[in-house]
């Protein structure tokens, strides 16, 4: 069983669903980044615009004001840790990569901004593309699928073929089935039961389940009490071959991944 990489979430937003406003000043950002690295994060994912359901978009200038100093802070702590920039805006992506980010993480799968593909071509960096039905503003308004896993797989076949046709090397593409992005509880559970199906597409699979609302619906847990449940799902995804786990609490997920590894040993 291959050990997944753990991606630590560093949101610099006032309104993200689980940690909005928590890391919104320079000192808090620095200390949180320091903690994520100390806990064993393999990648730091930096976002300056909330993608929670019904979130409003922010301007390019505001997003840049949030993320560029954050990237610089992480780089001051580590010259080598991969940093992904979580954005749908090409201007933000380009500036972030110039400032020290090394990966693109686009929840729109490069559909929101037609210039994003140019940035990916210019920098030759890894690109994470996510499946989302609708937009953050409307994605949770009655999402429907005939077969959620099959439809997500079809989406990725189309998008990865398009990316490769645009000159993005296959080995640079990472896919994220988008838990909570235009999905009901049952859709999310189907995704988590079928990580292996996404693996069969031939790309690294990222799972972003941390503190998502389905834990509240299924277990009655408030946002601040979902990290243990997140860690359990991390272990189950590890067993299914997930390549990257995007989480808020890196320490708990690192422990869960280690347990999954040990229990899988023969």
C-alpha positions in Angstrom: 0.0 0.0 0.0 1.4 3.4 -1.1 1.5 6.1 1.5 -0.5 9.1 0.5 0.8 12.7 0.7 -0.9 14.9 3.2 -1.9 18.3 2.0 -2.4 20.8 4.8 -5.0 23.5 4.3 -4.1 27.1 4.9 -7.2 29.3 4.2 -6.6 33.0 4.4 -10.3 33.9 4.1 -12.8 35.5 6.5 -15.6 33.2 5.4 -14.4 29.6 4.8 -16.8 27.1 6.1 -14.6 25.6 8.9 -11.8 28.0 9.6 -12.9 31.4 8.1 -11.1 34.2 9.8 -8.9 31.9 11.9 -5.7 32.6 10.0 -6.3 36.1 8.6 -3.5 38.1 10.1 0.2 37.7 9.3 1.2 36.2 12.7 -1.6 33.7 12.7 -0.8 32.6 9.2 2.9 32.1 10.0 2.1 30.1 13.2 -0.5 27.9 11.4 1.9 27.2 8.5 4.6 26.3 11.1 2.2 23.9 12.8 1.2 22.2 9.5 4.8 21.6 8.6 5.7 20.4 12.2 2.8 18.0 12.0 4.1 16.4 8.8 2.3 18.2 5.9 3.8 17.1 2.6 2.1 19.9 0.7 0.6 23.2 1.8 -2.5 24.4 0.0 -3.1 28.1 0.2 -6.5 29.7 -0.7 -7.7 33.3 -0.5 -11.3 32.8 -1.7 -13.9 30.7 0.1 -15.4 27.9 -2.0 -18.0 27.0 0.6 -21.6 26.6 -0.7 -23.2 30.0 -1.6 -19.9 31.8 -1.2 -19.4 35.1 -2.9 -16.4 35.7 -5.1 -13.6 38.2 -4.2 -11.7 40.5 -6.5 -8.3 39.5 -8.0 -6.6 42.3 -6.0 -8.1 41.1 -2.7 -7.2 37.5 -3.3 -3.6 38.5 -4.2 -3.4 40.6 -1.0 -4.3 37.5 1.0 -2.3 34.8 -0.7 1.0 36.3 -1.8 2.2 37.2 1.8 1.1 33.7 2.9 3.1 32.0 0.2 6.1 34.1 1.2 5.6 33.2 4.9 5.5 29.4 4.1 8.6 29.8 1.9 10.4 31.5 4.8 9.7 28.4 6.8 10.6 25.9 4.1 12.4 26.3 0.8 11.3 22.9 -0.5 7.8 22.1 0.6 5.4 22.0 -2.4 2.8 24.9 -2.2 -0.4 24.7 -4.1 -2.4 27.8 -4.9 -6.1 27.2 -4.6 -7.6 29.6 -7.2 -9.7 29.8 -10.3 -8.1 33.1 -11.5 -5.2 33.1 -13.9 -3.8 36.4 -12.6 -3.7 35.0 -9.0 -2.2 31.7 -10.2 0.5 33.4 -12.2 1.5 35.7 -9.3 1.4 32.9 -6.8 3.7 30.7 -8.9 6.1 33.6 -9.3 6.0 34.1 -5.5 7.0 30.5 -4.8 3.9 28.3 -5.2 4.6 25.1 -7.2 1.2 23.6 -8.0 -2.2 24.8 -9.3 -5.3 23.7 -7.6 -8.4 24.8 -9.6 -11.8 23.7 -8.4 -13.2 24.7 -11.8 -10.9 22.3 -13.6 -9.6 25.3 -15.7 -13.0 26.1 -16.9 -13.6 29.4 -15.1 -10.8 31.4 -16.6 -9.6 30.7 -20.1 -6.2 32.1 -19.3 -5.5 29.5 -16.7 -4.3 27.0 -19.3 -1.7 29.5 -20.4 -0.4 29.7 -16.9 -0.2 25.9 -16.6 1.7 25.8 -19.9 4.1 28.6 -18.9 5.0 27.1 -15.5 4.9 23.4 -16.3 3.7 22.7 -12.8 1.4 20.0 -11.4 -2.3 20.8 -12.0 -5.1 19.6 -9.7 -8.5 19.6 -11.4 -11.7 19.1 -9.5 -15.2 17.9 -10.4 -18.0 20.3 -9.4 -21.6 20.4 -10.5 -22.5 24.1 -10.9 -20.6 26.8 -9.1 -20.0 27.5 -5.4 -22.9 29.9 -5.6 -25.4 27.3 -6.7 -23.7 23.8 -6.5 -25.8 22.7 -3.5 -29.1 23.6 -5.0 -30.5 20.1 -5.6 -27.5 18.3 -7.2 -28.6 15.3 -9.3 -26.8 12.4 -11.0 -27.9 9.2 -12.7 -24.6 7.6 -11.6 -22.3 10.0 -9.7 -19.1 7.9 -9.9 -19.6 7.1 -13.7 -20.4 10.8 -14.4 -17.4 12.1 -12.5 -15.2 9.6 -14.3 -16.6 10.7 -17.7 -15.9 14.3 -16.7 -12.3 13.5 -15.9 -11.8 11.6 -19.1 -12.9 14.7 -21.1 -10.9 17.2 -19.0 -7.7 15.3 -18.9 -7.9 14.6 -22.6 -8.4 18.4 -23.1 -5.4 19.2 -20.9 -3.2 16.8 -22.6 -4.3 18.2 -25.9 -3.2 21.7 -24.6 0.2 20.4 -23.9 -0.1 19.6 -20.2 1.9 16.4 -19.6 -0.2 13.5 -18.3 2.1 13.0 -15.3 1.4 16.6 -14.2 -2.4 16.0 -13.8 -4.1 15.2 -10.5 -7.8 14.6 -10.2 -10.1 15.5 -7.3 -13.7 14.1 -7.4 -14.9 17.1 -5.4 -16.6 15.9 -2.3 -19.2 18.4 -1.2 -19.1 20.4 -4.5 -22.5 19.8 -6.0 -23.0 16.5 -4.1 -25.5 15.2 -1.6 -24.7 13.0 1.4 -25.2 9.9 -0.7 -23.1 11.2 -3.6 -20.3 11.9 -1.2 -20.5 8.4 0.3 -20.5 6.9 -3.2 -17.3 8.8 -4.0 -15.6 7.6 -0.8 -16.6 4.0 -1.4 -15.2 4.2 -5.0 -11.8 5.8 -4.8 -10.4 2.8 -6.7 -12.7 3.6 -9.6 -11.1 7.1 -9.9 -7.6 5.5 -9.6 -8.4 3.4 -12.7 -8.4 6.5 -14.8 -4.6 6.5 -14.4 -4.0 9.8 -12.5 -3.1 10.5 -8.9 -6.3 11.0 -6.9 -6.8 13.8 -4.3 -9.5 13.4 -1.7 -10.7 16.6 0.0 -13.1 15.4 2.7 -11.9 17.4 5.7 -14.6 18.7 8.0 -17.2 18.6 5.2 -20.9 19.0 5.9 -21.6 15.3 5.3 -20.0 14.5 8.7 -22.6 16.8 10.2 -25.5 15.2 8.4 -24.3 11.6 9.0 -22.9 12.0 12.6 -24.4 15.2 13.9 -21.0 16.7 14.4 -20.4 20.5 14.4 -17.5 21.7 12.2 -15.1 22.0 15.1 -15.6 18.3 16.1 -15.1 16.7 12.7 -11.3 16.1 12.7 -11.4 12.6 14.2 -14.1 11.5 11.7 -12.0 13.1 9.0 -9.0 11.0 10.1 -11.0 7.8 10.0 -12.0 8.5 6.4 -8.4 9.4 5.6 -7.4 5.9 6.8 -10.1 4.3 4.7 -9.1 6.3 1.6 -5.4 5.4 2.2 -6.4 1.7 2.0 -8.2 2.4 -1.3 -5.1 4.0 -2.8 -5.7 7.7 -2.5 -2.6 9.7 -3.4 -3.2 13.0 -1.7 -5.4 13.7 1.4 -6.3 17.4 1.8 -7.0 18.1 5.4 -7.1 20.8 8.1 -5.7 18.6 11.0 -2.5 17.1 9.6 -1.4 15.5 12.8 -4.6 13.4 13.2 -4.5 12.3 9.5 -0.8 11.5 9.7 -1.5 9.2 12.6 -4.5 7.6 10.8 -2.4 7.0 7.7 0.3 5.4 9.8 -2.2 3.0 11.4 -3.6 2.1 8.0 -0.1 1.3 6.7 0.8 -0.8 9.7 -2.5 -2.8 9.6 -2.0 -3.4 5.9 1.4 -5.1 6.5 1.5 -8.8 6.0 
